């Protein structure tokens, strides 16, 4: 494994001194488990007991914690915090060999500590780890080898250093008629964190109820529910932010989370710990996104914006150690998505842009001077974006991409750049029989070129949702049985076939009667231009949700959309000069005053308790 750097031995103790936990060794439970290989690696002589949350190692048993949830990142704690001295704290019983290993980014390993441990009863042990400043970048992991039988109950990376930043974290969850998710999340957070003595003065929980369905539901003490008109995620999170910015709340940092709070409570504990020791007051934490249908695969760990959203560390399967090392390499992060984003209130200069949903998190991060950090183990489970794609989501994404590009990337706002991005999106869908989605993209680009007052007039999206409803309905999946074999493509397409396909506008210049009748395509592979070529119709099937819808080849819709796209392109060209001069007006839509004017600020916490905040004139 490499050279032994040092051996630090402390005697067994029955009581542990008061110290700060930086990162617990996380063990799965039946409710939140994402696959054991994200928590530990066990051999055939080792067993994990879910009920007791203990690992039992028989003679020769091994338990390795070189995993996504349980490695300690020297890389990030050394770069972004003032931590220098840490220790490993364990609770165990039996006899075994304990080894701490530092895995470096180049694949090499160093043994930091190795010690035989013996205890006939459940005992606690603390072992010092070499100072972080003396260690190269990489990940520290615990490895246990049983000699005569060993039981592992718990472990943590801890420090006796005092925090440098007082942190009181205000959690905001925006909910819209998903009571079956948000109520268990409230119960879990209040039980695990809000009502825990060690977090009594470090955490508060607020749920912004955009759907008006939580008013008559039993809400546990410690959770504030704010009734809010439905202004989407933008309005919900802005309302929660406004509540926590009140001086008497004592909140230093805010955490935006999804309404199912599909992350372990440990992620919030690690967030508080990291922010408490961060070197810079503007440090923010962006949680990673893991895929619901494949929870060891990471969709993103932070992201950047370059005319559209680009996820970082995308597609890494984090059950493999080589990918954990790739994941630990630091890359600049431009924004953190609101499935999990913690940030300091004193560095909030701008509120969310009123996009309703989609893109509000991008604008919020880009407009404010946060230093965004990602950390292993801080993540959330989410449905794949491919499964959610619809005319509505493409409408929302297309228009927000234009505004983000205008505000944060290119103030000159060149029309050709805007149109090049639009036409790539439009042709992708129009050529693949998604005529409704292509039409939604045309509406979006047209709306994005409207004056800044458009966003004020459409802040609740009521009129826009009505306008888009027929398009959304035409591509809405309905439950159906698995249709069987999906279309399979050869790995490569010959240049000749590709030229023929595009010269016929993906088949739209070919008579329909010569085409094959139908095919079935997995929705996750959308928009699948090659798969639908030369087909009269295609069944789009969502294998996760067991639902689908049919798209049919239509020359009338295809060329009708082409005319719409040419028309909106002309609108972009003629509106660009005017749009260049309204950058300040767009920023005004992100002001605190803008959002205060949108809300009826009545808050309730339990029966009969309410408060009202007056609209400020400053």
C-alpha positions as CSV (number, residue, x, y, z in Angstrom):
1,X,0.0,0.0,0.0
2,X,3.0,2.4,0.4
3,X,5.1,3.9,3.0
4,X,4.0,4.2,6.6
5,X,4.2,7.9,7.4
6,X,3.5,7.8,11.1
7,X,1.7,5.9,13.8
8,X,-0.3,7.9,16.4
9,X,-1.6,5.8,19.3
10,X,-4.1,6.9,21.9
11,X,-5.3,4.7,24.7
12,X,-8.9,3.4,24.8
13,X,-11.3,5.7,26.6
14,X,-14.8,5.0,28.0
15,X,-15.7,8.7,27.6
16,X,-14.9,11.0,24.7
17,X,-13.9,14.7,25.2
18,X,-16.2,17.3,23.8
19,X,-15.1,17.9,20.2
20,X,-16.6,18.9,16.9
21,X,-17.6,16.2,14.4
22,X,-16.5,17.1,10.9
23,X,-17.8,14.0,9.2
24,X,-19.5,10.9,10.5
25,X,-18.9,7.5,9.0
26,X,-22.3,7.0,7.5
27,X,-24.0,3.7,7.6
28,X,-27.1,3.0,5.4
29,X,-30.6,2.4,6.6
30,X,-33.6,0.9,4.8
31,X,-35.2,4.3,4.1
32,X,-32.2,6.2,2.6
33,X,-29.8,3.5,1.4
34,X,-28.4,4.1,-2.1
35,X,-26.5,0.9,-2.5
36,X,-23.9,-0.5,0.0
37,X,-20.9,0.2,-2.3
38,X,-21.4,4.0,-1.6
39,X,-21.0,3.3,2.1
40,X,-18.6,0.4,2.6
41,X,-17.0,-2.7,0.9
42,X,-17.3,-6.0,2.8
43,X,-15.8,-9.4,2.1
44,X,-17.6,-12.7,2.6
45,X,-16.8,-12.9,6.3
46,X,-18.5,-9.6,7.1
47,X,-22.1,-8.7,7.5
48,X,-24.0,-5.4,7.9
49,X,-27.0,-5.5,10.2
50,X,-29.5,-2.8,9.1
51,X,-31.6,-3.0,12.3
52,X,-28.7,-2.4,14.6
53,X,-26.7,-0.3,12.1
54,X,-23.6,-2.3,12.9
55,X,-21.0,-4.1,10.9
56,X,-20.0,-7.6,12.2
57,X,-16.7,-9.0,11.1
58,X,-15.9,-12.6,11.6
59,X,-12.3,-13.9,11.7
60,X,-10.7,-12.7,8.5
61,X,-13.5,-10.3,7.9
62,X,-12.8,-7.0,6.1
63,X,-14.6,-3.7,6.0
64,X,-13.2,-0.9,3.8
65,X,-14.7,2.6,3.8
66,X,-13.0,3.9,0.7
67,X,-16.4,5.0,-0.6
68,X,-18.3,8.1,-1.7
69,X,-20.0,8.7,1.7
70,X,-17.1,7.8,4.0
71,X,-13.8,9.1,2.6
72,X,-12.5,12.3,4.1
73,X,-11.3,14.8,1.5
74,X,-7.9,16.2,2.4
75,X,-8.1,18.2,-0.8
76,X,-11.1,20.3,0.1
77,X,-10.7,20.6,3.9
78,X,-7.1,21.7,3.3
79,X,-7.9,24.3,0.6
80,X,-11.1,25.8,1.8
81,X,-10.9,25.6,5.7
82,X,-8.7,26.5,8.6
83,X,-8.6,22.9,10.0
84,X,-5.2,21.6,10.8
85,X,-5.6,18.9,13.4
86,X,-8.1,16.1,13.0
87,X,-8.6,12.7,14.7
88,X,-10.4,9.5,14.0
89,X,-13.0,8.5,16.5
90,X,-14.3,4.9,16.6
91,X,-16.7,2.8,18.6
92,X,-16.0,-0.9,18.4
93,X,-15.7,-4.2,20.2
94,X,-13.3,-7.1,19.5
95,X,-9.9,-7.6,18.0
96,X,-8.7,-6.3,14.7
97,X,-6.3,-4.3,12.6
98,X,-7.2,-0.7,11.9
99,X,-5.5,1.1,8.9
100,X,-6.0,4.7,7.7
101,X,-5.0,5.1,4.0
102,X,-4.5,8.3,2.0
103,X,-5.4,7.7,-1.7
104,X,-3.9,10.3,-4.0
105,X,-5.2,11.6,-7.3
106,X,-2.5,9.8,-9.2
107,X,-3.7,6.4,-7.9
108,X,-0.9,6.0,-5.3
109,X,-1.6,5.2,-1.7
110,X,0.1,6.0,1.7
111,X,-0.6,4.4,5.0
112,X,-1.1,7.2,7.5
113,X,-1.8,5.0,10.5
114,X,-2.0,1.3,11.4
115,X,-2.8,-0.2,14.7
116,X,-4.0,-3.3,16.3
117,X,-7.0,-2.7,18.6
118,X,-8.5,-4.9,21.3
119,X,-11.5,-4.5,23.5
120,X,-13.8,-7.1,25.1
121,X,-16.7,-4.6,25.5
122,X,-18.0,-1.8,23.3
123,X,-15.3,1.0,23.7
124,X,-14.3,4.3,22.2
125,X,-11.0,5.1,20.6
126,X,-9.5,8.3,19.2
127,X,-6.4,8.4,17.0
128,X,-4.6,11.4,15.8
129,X,-4.1,11.9,12.1
130,X,-1.1,13.8,10.7
131,X,-1.7,17.5,10.2
132,X,-3.6,18.2,7.0
133,X,-1.0,20.8,5.8
134,X,1.6,18.0,5.7
135,X,-0.5,15.7,3.5
136,X,-0.8,15.7,-0.3
137,X,-4.3,16.1,-1.9
138,X,-6.4,13.0,-1.8
139,X,-9.0,11.0,0.2
140,X,-8.5,9.4,3.6
141,X,-10.3,6.1,4.3
142,X,-10.6,3.6,7.1
143,X,-9.9,-0.1,6.6
144,X,-10.8,-2.7,9.2
145,X,-9.5,-6.3,9.3
146,X,-10.9,-8.6,11.9
147,X,-8.4,-10.9,13.7
148,X,-10.7,-12.8,16.1
149,X,-14.0,-11.1,15.5
150,X,-14.9,-7.4,15.5
151,X,-18.0,-5.3,15.7
152,X,-18.0,-1.7,14.3
153,X,-20.7,0.5,15.6
154,X,-19.7,4.1,14.6
155,X,-16.9,6.3,13.5
156,X,-16.2,10.0,12.8
157,X,-13.5,12.4,11.7
158,X,-13.3,15.0,14.5
159,X,-11.4,18.0,15.7
160,X,-10.7,19.8,19.0
161,X,-10.2,23.1,17.1
162,X,-12.7,25.8,17.7
163,X,-14.9,26.8,14.8
164,X,-13.9,30.1,13.1
165,X,-17.4,31.0,11.9
166,X,-20.7,30.9,13.9
167,X,-23.2,29.1,11.7
168,X,-26.9,29.0,12.1
169,X,-28.4,27.4,9.1
170,X,-31.9,28.2,7.9
171,X,-33.4,25.5,5.7
172,X,-35.9,26.4,3.0
173,X,-38.1,23.8,1.3
174,X,-40.4,25.0,-1.4
175,X,-43.4,22.6,-1.7
176,X,-46.2,22.4,-4.3
177,X,-48.8,19.7,-3.7
178,X,-46.4,17.0,-3.0
179,X,-47.5,16.3,0.6
180,X,-46.6,12.6,0.3
181,X,-43.0,13.6,0.0
182,X,-42.7,16.8,2.0
183,X,-44.4,15.6,5.2
184,X,-42.0,12.6,5.7
185,X,-39.1,15.0,4.9
186,X,-40.3,17.4,7.6
187,X,-40.6,14.6,10.1
188,X,-37.2,13.3,9.2
189,X,-35.5,16.7,9.5
190,X,-37.2,17.7,12.7
191,X,-36.4,14.3,14.3
192,X,-32.8,14.0,13.2
193,X,-31.7,17.6,13.3
194,X,-34.1,20.3,14.5
195,X,-35.0,18.7,17.8
196,X,-31.5,17.3,18.4
197,X,-29.9,19.1,21.4
198,X,-26.6,19.6,19.6
199,X,-28.3,21.5,16.7
200,X,-30.9,23.3,18.7
201,X,-29.3,26.7,18.1
202,X,-27.7,25.9,14.7
203,X,-30.7,25.0,12.6
204,X,-34.2,26.2,11.6
205,X,-36.6,24.8,9.1
206,X,-39.1,26.7,7.0
207,X,-41.4,25.2,4.3
208,X,-42.9,27.6,1.8
209,X,-46.3,26.1,0.7
210,X,-46.9,27.2,-2.8
211,X,-49.8,24.7,-3.3
212,X,-51.8,25.6,-0.2
213,X,-52.2,22.0,0.9
214,X,-50.2,22.0,4.1
215,X,-52.4,24.3,6.2
216,X,-54.5,21.5,7.7
217,X,-51.7,19.0,8.0
218,X,-50.0,18.0,11.3
219,X,-46.7,19.9,11.3
220,X,-44.3,19.0,14.1
221,X,-42.9,21.8,16.4
222,X,-39.8,23.5,15.1
223,X,-41.1,23.7,11.5
224,X,-42.5,27.0,10.2
225,X,-44.9,26.8,7.2
226,X,-45.4,29.9,5.1
227,X,-48.5,30.0,2.9
228,X,-47.4,31.5,-0.4
229,X,-49.1,32.1,-3.8
230,X,-47.6,29.9,-6.5
231,X,-44.7,31.8,-8.0
232,X,-42.8,28.6,-8.7
233,X,-39.5,27.7,-7.2
234,X,-38.2,31.2,-7.7
235,X,-40.9,32.7,-5.6
236,X,-40.9,30.0,-3.0
237,X,-37.2,30.2,-2.3
238,X,-37.3,34.0,-2.5
239,X,-40.0,34.0,0.1
240,X,-37.9,31.7,2.4
241,X,-34.9,33.9,1.9
242,X,-36.8,37.0,2.8
243,X,-38.0,35.4,6.0
244,X,-34.5,34.4,7.1
245,X,-32.9,37.7,6.2
246,X,-34.8,39.3,9.1
247,X,-32.2,40.3,11.7
248,X,-34.1,38.8,14.6
249,X,-33.9,35.3,13.1
250,X,-30.2,35.0,13.8
251,X,-29.6,33.0,10.6
252,X,-26.1,33.3,9.1
253,X,-26.6,30.8,6.2
254,X,-29.5,29.5,4.2
255,X,-30.0,26.1,2.6
256,X,-32.3,25.6,-0.3
257,X,-33.6,22.1,-0.7
258,X,-36.1,20.1,-2.8
259,X,-39.5,19.2,-1.3
260,X,-38.7,15.6,-0.8
261,X,-35.4,16.4,1.0
262,X,-34.0,13.2,-0.5
263,X,-30.6,13.5,1.2
264,X,-29.2,12.1,4.4
265,X,-29.3,14.3,7.4
266,X,-25.6,13.7,7.6
267,X,-25.2,15.9,4.4
268,X,-26.7,18.9,6.4
269,X,-24.4,18.1,9.4
270,X,-21.3,18.1,7.1
271,X,-22.5,21.4,5.5
272,X,-22.7,23.1,8.9
273,X,-19.3,21.7,9.9
274,X,-17.6,22.8,6.7
275,X,-19.0,26.3,6.8
276,X,-18.0,26.6,10.5
277,X,-14.4,26.1,9.6
278,X,-14.3,27.7,6.1
279,X,-11.5,30.2,5.5
280,X,-13.7,32.6,3.4
281,X,-16.9,34.1,4.6
282,X,-18.4,33.7,1.1
283,X,-18.1,29.9,0.9
284,X,-21.2,28.1,-0.4
285,X,-21.9,24.4,-0.6
286,X,-23.4,22.8,-3.7
287,X,-24.8,19.3,-3.3
288,X,-24.3,16.7,-6.0
289,X,-27.2,15.1,-7.9
290,X,-27.4,11.3,-8.1
291,X,-29.8,9.5,-10.4
292,X,-32.9,8.0,-8.7
293,X,-33.0,5.0,-11.1
294,X,-29.2,4.4,-10.8
295,X,-28.2,5.9,-7.4
296,X,-24.5,5.2,-7.7
297,X,-24.3,7.3,-10.9
298,X,-23.7,11.1,-10.5
299,X,-25.5,13.5,-12.8
300,X,-23.5,16.5,-11.6
301,X,-21.3,17.8,-8.8
302,X,-21.6,21.5,-9.4
303,X,-22.0,23.1,-12.8
304,X,-21.0,25.9,-15.2
305,X,-22.9,27.9,-17.7
306,X,-21.8,28.5,-21.3
307,X,-25.0,29.4,-23.3
308,X,-26.5,26.4,-21.5
309,X,-26.0,24.5,-18.3
310,X,-23.1,22.1,-18.2
311,X,-22.9,19.6,-15.3
312,X,-19.4,18.9,-13.8
313,X,-18.2,15.3,-13.0
314,X,-21.2,14.0,-15.1
315,X,-21.8,10.3,-15.4
316,X,-19.3,9.1,-12.8
317,X,-20.2,5.8,-11.3
318,X,-19.1,6.4,-7.7
319,X,-19.0,2.8,-6.6
320,X,-15.6,2.7,-8.3
321,X,-12.6,4.0,-6.4
322,X,-10.9,5.5,-9.6
323,X,-14.0,7.7,-10.1
324,X,-13.9,8.8,-6.4
325,X,-10.4,10.2,-7.1
326,X,-11.6,12.0,-10.2
327,X,-14.5,13.4,-8.3
328,X,-12.1,14.8,-5.7
329,X,-10.2,17.0,-8.2
330,X,-11.3,20.6,-7.7
331,X,-12.9,22.4,-10.7
332,X,-14.3,25.9,-10.7
333,X,-18.0,25.8,-10.0
334,X,-20.3,28.6,-11.4
335,X,-23.5,27.6,-9.8
336,X,-25.2,25.2,-7.4
337,X,-28.6,23.7,-8.1
338,X,-31.3,24.1,-5.6
339,X,-31.8,20.5,-4.8
340,X,-29.1,21.3,-2.2
341,X,-27.4,24.7,-2.0
342,X,-26.2,26.4,1.2
343,X,-24.9,29.9,1.1
344,X,-24.0,32.9,3.4
345,X,-26.7,35.5,3.8
346,X,-24.4,38.4,4.2
347,X,-23.1,37.8,0.6
348,X,-26.5,37.9,-1.0
349,X,-26.7,40.9,-3.3
350,X,-29.4,39.6,-5.6
351,X,-32.5,37.5,-5.2
352,X,-33.6,34.8,-7.6
353,X,-34.6,35.8,-11.1
354,X,-38.4,35.3,-11.6
355,X,-38.1,32.4,-14.0
356,X,-40.8,30.5,-12.1
357,X,-38.7,27.3,-12.4
358,X,-35.6,26.3,-14.3
359,X,-32.6,28.6,-14.3
360,X,-33.4,30.5,-11.1
361,X,-30.6,28.7,-9.3
362,X,-28.1,29.5,-12.1
363,X,-28.9,33.2,-12.0
364,X,-28.8,33.3,-8.2
365,X,-25.3,31.8,-8.0
366,X,-23.9,33.8,-11.0
367,X,-25.2,37.1,-9.6
368,X,-23.9,36.7,-6.1
369,X,-20.2,36.5,-5.1
370,X,-20.1,33.0,-3.7
371,X,-17.1,30.7,-3.6
372,X,-18.9,27.4,-4.4
373,X,-17.5,24.2,-3.0
374,X,-18.6,20.6,-3.5
375,X,-17.9,17.8,-1.0
376,X,-18.2,14.1,-1.2
377,X,-21.3,12.7,0.6
378,X,-23.3,15.9,0.2
379,X,-25.8,14.9,-2.5
380,X,-29.4,14.4,-3.3
381,X,-31.4,11.8,-5.3
382,X,-33.3,13.2,-8.3
383,X,-35.2,11.9,-11.3
384,X,-33.2,12.0,-14.5
385,X,-33.7,15.2,-16.5
386,X,-34.3,13.1,-19.7
387,X,-37.3,11.6,-18.0
388,X,-38.7,15.1,-17.2
389,X,-38.2,16.6,-20.7
390,X,-41.3,18.0,-22.3
391,X,-42.5,21.0,-24.3
392,X,-42.7,22.9,-21.0
393,X,-39.2,22.2,-19.8
394,X,-37.7,23.0,-23.2
395,X,-39.7,26.3,-23.1
396,X,-38.3,27.1,-19.7
397,X,-34.8,26.1,-20.5
398,X,-34.7,28.0,-23.9
399,X,-35.8,31.3,-22.5
400,X,-33.6,31.2,-19.3
401,X,-30.5,30.3,-21.4
402,X,-31.0,33.6,-23.3
403,X,-31.4,35.7,-20.2
404,X,-28.4,34.1,-18.4
405,X,-26.3,34.6,-21.5
406,X,-27.3,38.2,-21.6
407,X,-26.7,38.9,-17.9
408,X,-23.6,36.9,-17.1
409,X,-21.8,35.8,-20.2
410,X,-21.9,38.3,-23.0
411,X,-23.3,41.8,-22.4
412,X,-23.0,42.6,-26.1
413,X,-25.7,40.0,-26.7
414,X,-24.8,39.0,-30.4
415,X,-27.9,37.9,-32.3
416,X,-26.1,35.3,-34.3
417,X,-24.9,33.5,-31.1
418,X,-28.4,33.5,-29.7
419,X,-29.8,32.2,-32.9
420,X,-27.2,29.5,-33.4
421,X,-28.1,28.0,-30.0
422,X,-31.8,28.3,-30.7
423,X,-31.6,26.6,-34.1
424,X,-29.6,23.7,-32.6
425,X,-32.4,23.2,-30.1
426,X,-35.2,23.7,-32.6
427,X,-33.9,21.4,-35.3
428,X,-33.1,18.6,-32.8
429,X,-36.7,18.4,-31.8
430,X,-38.4,19.4,-35.0
431,X,-36.5,16.7,-37.0
432,X,-37.3,14.0,-34.4
433,X,-41.2,14.5,-34.6
434,X,-41.3,16.5,-31.4
435,X,-43.2,19.2,-33.2
436,X,-44.9,20.5,-30.0
437,X,-41.5,20.8,-28.2
438,X,-40.0,22.6,-31.2
439,X,-43.0,25.0,-31.2
440,X,-42.4,25.6,-27.5
441,X,-38.8,26.6,-28.2
442,X,-40.1,29.2,-30.7
443,X,-42.4,30.6,-28.1
444,X,-39.6,30.7,-25.6
445,X,-37.1,32.6,-27.8
446,X,-39.8,35.1,-28.7
447,X,-40.6,35.6,-25.0
448,X,-37.0,36.0,-24.0
449,X,-36.7,39.0,-26.3
450,X,-39.6,40.8,-24.6
451,X,-39.0,43.8,-22.3
452,X,-38.0,43.2,-18.7
453,X,-41.6,44.0,-17.7
454,X,-42.6,40.6,-19.3
455,X,-41.2,38.8,-16.3
456,X,-43.2,40.9,-13.9
457,X,-46.4,40.4,-15.9
458,X,-45.9,36.7,-16.1
459,X,-44.4,36.0,-12.7
460,X,-47.0,33.3,-11.9
461,X,-46.9,31.8,-15.4
462,X,-50.7,31.4,-15.5
463,X,-51.2,32.7,-19.0
464,X,-48.1,31.0,-20.3
465,X,-49.1,27.7,-18.8
466,X,-52.5,28.0,-20.5
467,X,-50.8,28.8,-23.8
468,X,-48.5,25.8,-23.6
469,X,-51.0,23.3,-22.2
470,X,-52.0,21.9,-25.6
471,X,-48.4,21.4,-26.6
472,X,-47.6,19.7,-23.3
473,X,-50.7,17.5,-23.6
474,X,-49.7,16.3,-27.0
475,X,-46.4,14.8,-25.7
476,X,-47.7,13.7,-22.2
477,X,-46.8,10.1,-21.3
478,X,-49.6,7.8,-20.1
479,X,-49.2,4.5,-18.2
480,X,-48.7,1.5,-20.4
481,X,-47.2,-2.0,-20.4
482,X,-43.6,-2.5,-21.5
483,X,-43.7,-2.5,-25.3
484,X,-40.7,-4.8,-25.5
485,X,-37.7,-4.4,-27.8
486,X,-36.3,-0.9,-28.2
487,X,-34.6,0.4,-31.4
488,X,-30.9,-0.4,-31.4
489,X,-28.4,1.5,-33.5
490,X,-25.1,0.5,-34.9
491,X,-22.3,2.4,-33.1
492,X,-21.3,4.4,-36.1
493,X,-23.2,6.0,-38.9
494,X,-21.6,6.1,-42.3
495,X,-21.0,9.5,-43.9
496,X,-23.1,8.6,-46.8
497,X,-26.2,7.7,-44.7
498,X,-25.7,10.8,-42.5
499,X,-25.5,13.0,-45.6
500,X,-28.7,11.4,-47.0
501,X,-30.5,11.8,-43.7
502,X,-29.7,15.5,-43.3
503,X,-30.2,16.3,-47.0
504,X,-33.8,15.0,-46.6
505,X,-34.3,16.9,-43.3
506,X,-34.2,13.6,-41.4
507,X,-36.8,12.1,-43.7
508,X,-39.2,15.0,-44.0
509,X,-38.5,15.3,-47.8
510,X,-39.2,11.5,-48.3
511,X,-42.8,10.4,-49.1
512,X,-44.3,8.8,-46.0
513,X,-45.6,5.7,-47.9
514,X,-42.1,4.4,-48.5
515,X,-41.2,4.6,-44.8
516,X,-41.3,1.8,-42.2
517,X,-44.4,1.9,-40.0
518,X,-43.1,2.2,-36.4
519,X,-40.4,1.7,-33.8
520,X,-40.0,2.0,-30.0
521,X,-37.5,4.3,-28.4
522,X,-36.4,4.7,-24.8
523,X,-37.2,8.2,-23.6
524,X,-33.8,8.5,-21.9
525,X,-32.2,8.5,-25.4
526,X,-34.2,11.5,-26.6
527,X,-34.2,13.2,-29.1
528,X,-33.0,10.2,-31.1
529,X,-32.7,11.6,-34.6
530,X,-31.1,8.4,-36.0
531,X,-33.6,6.1,-34.3
532,X,-36.7,7.6,-35.8
533,X,-35.3,8.1,-39.3
534,X,-37.4,6.5,-42.0
535,X,-40.2,5.7,-39.6
536,X,-43.9,6.8,-39.9
537,X,-44.4,6.9,-36.1
538,X,-42.4,6.2,-33.0
539,X,-43.5,5.1,-29.5
540,X,-41.5,7.0,-26.8
541,X,-41.4,4.8,-23.7
542,X,-40.2,5.8,-20.3
543,X,-38.8,2.6,-18.8
544,X,-38.6,4.1,-15.3
545,X,-42.1,5.4,-15.0
546,X,-43.7,2.7,-17.3
547,X,-45.4,5.3,-19.4
548,X,-45.2,6.4,-23.1
549,X,-46.7,8.5,-25.9
550,X,-46.6,8.2,-29.7
551,X,-45.1,10.7,-32.2
552,X,-46.1,10.7,-35.8
553,X,-44.2,12.0,-38.9
554,X,-45.9,15.1,-40.2
555,X,-44.7,17.3,-43.0
556,X,-47.3,19.9,-42.3
557,X,-46.2,20.4,-38.7
558,X,-42.5,20.2,-39.7
559,X,-42.7,23.0,-42.3
560,X,-45.2,25.0,-40.2
561,X,-42.7,25.1,-37.4
562,X,-39.9,26.1,-39.8
563,X,-41.9,29.2,-40.7
564,X,-42.4,30.0,-37.0
565,X,-38.7,29.6,-36.4
566,X,-37.8,31.9,-39.2
567,X,-40.3,34.4,-37.9
568,X,-38.9,34.4,-34.4
569,X,-35.4,34.6,-35.8
570,X,-36.3,37.9,-37.5
571,X,-37.7,39.1,-34.1
572,X,-34.4,38.3,-32.4
573,X,-32.4,40.2,-35.0
574,X,-34.6,43.3,-34.8
575,X,-34.8,43.2,-31.0
576,X,-31.2,42.6,-30.1
577,X,-30.2,46.3,-30.1
578,X,-33.0,47.2,-27.8
579,X,-32.3,44.3,-25.5
580,X,-28.7,45.4,-25.0
581,X,-29.9,48.5,-23.3
582,X,-32.1,46.8,-20.7
583,X,-29.5,44.9,-18.7
584,X,-30.1,47.0,-15.6
585,X,-33.8,46.4,-15.9
586,X,-33.2,42.7,-15.9
587,X,-31.1,43.0,-12.8
588,X,-33.9,45.0,-11.1
589,X,-36.0,41.8,-11.4
590,X,-33.6,40.2,-9.0
591,X,-33.8,42.9,-6.3
592,X,-35.1,42.3,-2.8
593,X,-37.6,45.1,-3.3
594,X,-39.0,43.4,-6.4
595,X,-39.8,40.3,-4.5
596,X,-41.2,42.0,-1.4
597,X,-43.8,43.6,-3.7
598,X,-44.9,40.1,-4.8
599,X,-45.7,38.7,-1.5
600,X,-48.5,38.8,1.0
601,X,-46.2,38.3,4.0
602,X,-48.3,36.3,6.4
603,X,-46.5,33.6,8.3
604,X,-47.9,30.9,10.6
605,X,-46.2,28.5,12.9
606,X,-48.7,26.2,14.5
607,X,-52.3,27.2,15.2
608,X,-53.0,30.8,16.1
609,X,-49.5,32.2,15.6
610,X,-48.8,34.7,12.8
611,X,-46.7,37.6,11.9
612,X,-46.7,40.2,9.1
613,X,-43.8,42.0,7.6
614,X,-44.3,45.4,6.1
615,X,-43.0,46.1,2.6
616,X,-39.9,48.2,2.9
617,X,-39.5,51.4,0.9
618,X,-35.7,51.3,0.9
